[in-house]
Amino acid sequence: MIRASHILVKTKKEAEKILERINSGEPFEAIARRESLCPSGENGGDLGFFDKGQMVKEFEDACFSVKTGEVVGPVKTDFGYHVIKITDKN
């Protein structure tokens, strides 16, 4: 099981700019509330816990390839571009 938060935007360029903001110290959750196109943005992007096979492949592969606390992106899916933060693994 893994717990992740994400920020969903329409373009790769938007996702890259968001990643720069996060790397500059802006809080992930605050950006998610303002910028994410996903309803999870209201909760700082939190998607809760999920296991393999519950998310689209590209998203899932990115989530399970990094350590807790890491941010990865942009990750392209049919929904758009994601910036993903892994918040817990068990």
C-alpha positions in Angstrom: 0.0 0.0 0.0 1.1 3.5 -0.7 -0.3 6.9 0.1 0.2 9.8 -2.4 -0.9 13.3 -3.1 -1.0 14.8 -6.5 -1.5 18.0 -8.5 -3.2 17.6 -11.8 -2.8 20.1 -14.6 -3.5 20.2 -18.3 0.0 20.8 -19.7 3.6 19.5 -19.2 4.8 23.1 -18.9 2.3 23.8 -16.1 3.5 20.7 -14.3 7.2 21.7 -14.7 6.5 25.1 -13.3 4.7 23.6 -10.3 7.6 21.2 -9.7 10.0 24.2 -9.7 7.8 26.0 -7.1 7.8 22.9 -4.9 11.6 22.5 -5.2 11.9 26.2 -4.2 10.1 25.5 -1.0 6.5 26.3 -1.7 4.2 23.8 0.2 2.9 21.0 -2.0 -0.5 21.1 -0.3 -1.0 24.8 -0.8 -0.2 24.5 -4.5 -2.6 21.6 -4.8 -5.4 23.6 -3.3 -4.9 26.4 -5.7 -3.8 24.7 -8.9 -5.0 21.1 -9.1 -7.8 20.2 -11.5 -8.7 17.1 -9.5 -11.2 17.3 -6.7 -8.5 15.9 -4.4 -7.0 19.4 -4.5 -9.4 20.5 -1.8 -7.6 18.1 0.5 -4.1 19.2 -0.5 -4.0 16.6 -3.3 -4.3 13.6 -0.9 -5.5 10.5 -2.6 -5.3 8.3 0.5 -3.9 4.8 0.4 -4.0 2.5 -2.6 -2.4 -0.7 -3.8 -1.0 -1.8 -7.2 -3.8 -2.1 -9.8 -6.0 0.7 -8.5 -4.5 3.6 -10.5 -3.6 4.0 -14.1 -0.3 2.4 -15.0 1.8 5.5 -15.6 0.6 7.1 -12.3 1.1 3.9 -10.4 4.6 3.2 -11.9 5.7 6.6 -10.8 4.4 6.2 -7.3 6.0 2.9 -6.6 9.3 4.0 -8.1 10.2 6.6 -5.5 10.7 6.8 -1.7 8.4 8.3 0.9 8.7 12.1 0.9 9.9 12.3 -2.7 8.1 14.3 -5.4 8.0 13.1 -9.0 6.7 14.5 -12.2 5.5 15.5 -14.6 3.7 12.2 -15.2 1.5 12.1 -18.2 -1.8 10.1 -18.1 -5.1 10.4 -20.0 -6.2 12.8 -17.3 -3.4 15.3 -17.9 0.0 15.9 -16.2 0.6 15.0 -12.5 3.1 16.1 -10.0 3.0 13.4 -7.3 4.2 13.4 -3.7 4.6 10.1 -1.8 3.4 10.6 1.7 3.5 7.1 3.2 4.2 3.4 2.4 3.4 0.3 4.3 
